[in-house]
C-alpha cells in the first residue's frame, strides 16, 4: 500500500514553507519502506481519493480566490472524513475548517464547516514561538513547537476539543489557553514554521492513522530523530523566553 496525501491548493496556500510538511511525510515513509504518493489539487481539479488532505496557510487574497472552489468540495471532504481519511490544516487552512472568518470591515470568508469553530480578526497579531502540550494518544503527552503569526481569534464550539494547551504563546485567541482543534482525524493548528520537521512525532501520528485505516500494523519502526529532536528542543527553549 501507499500513503496517499493530497495537498490542496499548493499554489495558493503555501506561504509558510508548507511543502516542507509534505517532504517530511514522504521521507519518513521512505525510510520505513512505506509507499508514498503526493497528489496536488488546485481550483477546478477533481478531488482525488486520498488518506490525508492538507490545507496550508495563505494570504487573505489567495484564500478568497480559492473560497468558492473549496466550498464546492465541502460535501466530498466531509464524506472522505466519514470514510476514515484524515485532515491536517495549518493557519489559514485551520480557519477555513470552521464556519467563517469575520474581518475588521464586516467582510466574511466562509469555511468548510467540517468543525464547529469561528474566527474573527483581532486588534493585534499573535506572533512568536509557541509551545503546546498535546496528548493525542492517551497516556503519551507530547509537546508541539513552532511559530505562530495570525490576527485571527479562533473560538471553538461547545464540546469541541482543542489540539492542546498553550505553554508559551498565544494559541487560538490569546485568552482561553488553548491551541488548535481536534475532531476525530481532523486536526487544525496555528503552529507552522513548517510544522512537521520539528515535530516528528506528529508526522508519525498521521502516518500511523493511515496504516490503521487500511488495516495495517500502526507500530512504526523507530527512526534516528537526533537532529529533529534537537531542533524541537531549541524551539521549545526559545519559546520559553
Steps between C-alpha positions, in 0.01 A plus 500: 500500500594866466422793724306735272521867600308774321645852528204730438576825314881481523536810281271709722538363855875470534645807671656326801723246322208260500667276243747416776222313677443289189874428476512379860212258449656369180844444653374339820298257290796430268735431790255230611439358151142626506367613164411868465302688238464879501199635314448870436154645454440855375187694405286306258690173544303191600551414866722190510444206730755543779576388854602846619389841374721798577401868508781748556518870577430777253461874467146637525499569126590141414250360747228701331607377159455136597195552728231410240690193383567382855138543604399287204708218645344511848274201437776286351744582781235429763434163335874424486537569872199280573676226301810524721718755324697753704525877461788722614446876472747774595441870569272632222405143415409446865268801494333364186410176678235695690190695411647840415769762552365847582727790404536851640282656231205267546622277218459125527704211367291186508643166608440130450304448820689176568547613861288722724723804530500863393776758464494878517775754439664627816649843572860370492690205360608208714859450388785295638625159597245274660499179705187292546437201725314227311380149579360354178560148633380453861792464736755636247537875557701691241599858431434673169735784405517752220413855407167681494411816308129576480254779565207259520341413831356151474229377734397137516138392530362347819648156555759535221840374612814714455819347365676593821566750778734794446817496711657802332341717232158626396316200359147517367413842636752605765239467773371149573839324504419253223654438159362334191219253466460125495185336366565133438758488222459869418781709648539877475773724642660842475845344550717521190862558410432240336325277750630146453882529478527600868215271608581157354266333748205675333613388154514143629156540659359593159676212325381251762140620454525416129637153574218437747249610238625225268517236771880504514706489821546854629814429704752697299867410490690756713722742307811689603341836582806654665500812282123539507488471877784749538309749284191432709688564824650825370159626391355408838773691683455807279124510555551496877692833490 
